[in-house]
Amino acid sequence: MPIAPTDAPAESILTVSQLTAELKDVVESTFPSVWVTGEISNLSRPASGHCYLTLKDDEAQLRAVIWRTTAGRVSFDLHDGLEVICQGHLDLYPPRGQYQLVVTQVLPKGVGALELALRKLRDKLAGEGLFDAQHKKPLPTFPRRVAFVTSPTGAAVRDFLEVLRRRWRGTSVLVVPVRVQGDGAGVEIAAAIAAVNRLAEPPDVLVVGRGGGSIEDLWSFNEEVVVRAIFASRIPVISAVGHEIDVTLSDLVADVRALTPSEAAERLVPAREEIVAALDGRRKRLAAALRNRATHARGRLDALAGRAVFRRPLDGVRALAQRLDEWQSRAVRAIGVFRQRNVTKVDAIAARMEALNPTAVLRRGFSITQRAKDGHVVRKSDDVAAGDELITRVAEGIVHSRAERSP
């Protein structure tokens, strides 16, 4: 007979899926990135391209998977019995209730401790964005002052100064002496970088480097304190660690990487001969351009000088003067015609007015008689009474009279 879980409340009872989901969250959040070393066993490569394997040691084993994209970047042959170092994150697969390591990077166990530490630090700093191209500062074309953080007794500084002196003589160099290997060298290099940035007159470019050597000799330029000091520098930095094969973290974070100190000098300043040749080429092109412009301007000037307006400059003025004379003659004639026409009109009007002038009638022998008392024109005999004084107008004057009797 089944026993009911009377001791536990119903809401606290989990399904397998619920418990697995909670375990999945705990496992994946607790181990987002781990490094594990072990021996490969049960390696299988299905057609999908993924790799399924088990990592084991003397006391335990761990299932792991390498997805196809990661497996394609592995530069050595994976096989059973090979001891490897893997980086990845833990994942719980619910259908089987098993956890596994999802491998994102795999190295053969033969890799030394320094290289493994270097890879871990590189991944950490890359995740913070210290190597991103957006932080790179451009170098000035003609730097006047350069600081070189390096050992003052090594061949690197001599090679750098020799190449710099041969290529360009307008740059002064401040050598900042530091140890470039050994315990405490990284701290010295980082402090020197910070000190150069605090100068009252900071240089235009900061070079950090040394001659070549083994990974142990170059390790100071992989230290986190040096990488962060280069990243924090306000001055553009050239990393000139003299090793063409190995890439240090200083190379990755610097604004410009040079394979050797000599190449740093070549990247830093132009070659005098190249500048002189470039200037000479530009001088020749400028002179040719000026000659072409002068020739073109001379051609335009000759074309303008050949025009009639420049050969006979007064012709236009004279033509205008002649036209003005013609307009004056036409105006005089027009005014004369207009005047004669108006004189004729005036004469006609005067003749008509003369015909209507009453004095003209008087000159023909007629007269006008008016009563003196009221100026009434006498038109008939009844208009006059005996004793009325009369005024008679004739052509040459006025005649006064009196009526003796009425009609």
Secondary structure, 3 states (H helix, E strand, C coil): CCCCCCCCCHHHCCCHHHHHHHHHHHHHHHCCCEEEEEEEEEEECCCCCCEEEEEECCCCEEEEEECHHHHCCCCCCCCCCCEEEEEEEEEEECCCCEEEEEEEEEEECCCCHHHHHHHHHHHHHHHCCCCCHHHCCCCCCCCCEEEEEECCCCHHHHHHHHHHHHHCCCCEEEEEECCCCCCCHHHHHHHHHHHHHCCCCCCCEEEEEECCCCCCCCHHHHCHHHHHHHHHCCCCEEEEECCCCCCCHHHHHCCEECCCHHHHHHHHCCCHHHHHHHHHHHHHHHHHHHHHHHHHHHHHHHHHHCCHHHHCCCHHHHHHHHHHHHHHHHHHHHHHHHHHHHHHHHHHHHHHHHHHCHHHHHHCCCCEEEECCCCCECCCHHHCCCCCEEEEEECCEEEEEECCCCC
